[in-house]
Amino acid sequence: MSPHAAFFGDAERTFALTPALLVEFERLVGAGAWGTARRMFASDATTTEVRETVRLGLIGGGETPKRAQELVEAYAGAIPFGELYALASDIMMAAMLGTPDQGATDAA
């Protein structure tokens, strides 16, 4: 699990899907995280998978569950879905595969 930083809503935010949040993600969407990741990377994930990736990523990044829900309700529908999808894909990639920066740090 690697954190991902991105602008969302009105500020730069940190997103992270911890192992415990991935279990919660699977419970909420009724699908495995790896299966969702494959669909997400193939541009075939559901709206629920995208929104829950962002919401749970906010929680893993330090937002309270209430604040994460408020942020998703306020901003997820206010941006083009393609932007939300790209953000969710980046969050999922960081959770499942790490980040390029993490690899450079590990190699040093």
C-alpha positions as CSV (number, residue, x, y, z in Angstrom):
1,M,0.0,0.0,0.0
2,S,1.4,3.4,-1.0
3,P,-0.3,6.7,-0.5
4,H,-1.4,8.8,-3.5
5,A,-1.6,12.6,-3.3
6,A,-4.0,14.5,-5.6
7,F,-6.1,17.6,-5.7
8,F,-9.8,16.7,-5.0
9,G,-12.5,19.1,-4.3
10,D,-10.9,22.2,-2.8
11,A,-7.5,20.9,-1.7
12,E,-4.6,18.6,-2.2
13,R,-5.5,15.3,-0.4
14,T,-3.8,12.1,0.5
15,F,-5.5,8.8,-0.5
16,A,-4.5,5.3,0.7
17,L,-6.2,1.9,0.6
18,T,-4.9,0.0,3.5
19,P,-5.3,-3.8,3.7
20,A,-8.2,-3.4,6.1
21,L,-9.9,-0.8,3.8
22,L,-9.5,-3.2,0.9
23,V,-11.5,-5.8,2.8
24,E,-14.1,-3.2,3.5
25,F,-14.1,-2.2,-0.2
26,E,-14.7,-5.9,-1.2
27,R,-17.6,-6.1,1.2
28,L,-19.2,-2.9,0.0
29,V,-18.9,-3.6,-3.8
30,G,-19.3,-7.4,-3.7
31,A,-16.1,-8.0,-5.7
32,G,-12.5,-8.7,-5.1
33,A,-10.0,-5.8,-5.1
34,W,-7.7,-7.4,-7.7
35,G,-10.7,-8.1,-10.0
36,T,-11.8,-4.5,-9.6
37,A,-8.3,-3.3,-10.2
38,R,-8.2,-5.3,-13.5
39,R,-11.5,-3.9,-14.6
40,M,-10.5,-0.4,-13.5
41,F,-7.3,-0.5,-15.6
42,A,-9.3,-1.8,-18.5
43,S,-11.8,1.1,-18.1
44,D,-14.6,-1.3,-17.1
45,A,-15.2,-0.6,-13.4
46,T,-18.6,0.4,-12.0
47,T,-19.6,3.8,-10.7
48,T,-19.8,2.3,-7.2
49,E,-16.3,0.8,-7.4
50,V,-15.0,4.2,-8.5
51,R,-16.8,6.2,-5.8
52,E,-15.9,3.7,-3.1
53,T,-12.2,3.7,-4.1
54,V,-12.1,7.5,-3.7
55,R,-14.1,7.5,-0.4
56,L,-12.2,4.7,1.2
57,G,-8.9,6.2,-0.1
58,L,-9.8,9.5,1.7
59,I,-10.3,7.6,4.9
60,G,-7.0,5.7,4.5
61,G,-5.4,9.1,3.8
62,G,-6.5,10.5,7.2
63,E,-10.0,11.9,6.6
64,T,-12.8,10.8,9.0
65,P,-15.4,8.6,7.5
66,K,-18.0,11.4,7.8
67,R,-15.7,13.9,6.1
68,A,-14.8,11.5,3.4
69,Q,-18.5,10.9,2.6
70,E,-19.1,14.6,2.6
71,L,-16.2,15.2,0.2
72,V,-17.4,12.5,-2.2
73,E,-21.0,13.8,-2.1
74,A,-19.9,17.4,-2.7
75,Y,-17.2,16.9,-5.4
76,A,-17.5,13.5,-7.1
77,G,-20.5,14.6,-9.1
78,A,-19.1,18.1,-9.7
79,I,-16.2,16.9,-12.0
80,P,-16.4,15.0,-15.2
81,F,-16.6,11.2,-14.5
82,G,-13.4,10.6,-16.5
83,E,-11.5,12.7,-14.0
84,L,-13.0,10.8,-11.0
85,Y,-12.2,7.5,-12.8
86,A,-8.6,8.6,-13.4
87,L,-8.3,9.5,-9.7
88,A,-9.7,6.2,-8.6
89,S,-7.4,4.3,-11.0
90,D,-4.4,6.1,-9.5
91,I,-5.5,5.3,-5.9
92,M,-6.1,1.7,-6.8
93,M,-2.7,1.4,-8.6
94,A,-0.9,2.8,-5.6
95,A,-2.7,0.4,-3.3
96,M,-2.1,-2.7,-5.4
97,L,1.2,-2.0,-7.2
98,G,2.9,0.8,-5.3
99,T,4.1,4.0,-6.9
100,P,7.1,4.8,-9.2
101,D,8.5,6.9,-6.4
102,Q,8.3,4.1,-4.0
103,G,10.3,1.8,-6.3
104,A,13.0,4.5,-6.7
105,T,13.2,4.8,-2.9
106,D,13.4,1.1,-2.4
107,A,16.2,0.7,-5.0
108,A,18.3,3.5,-3.4
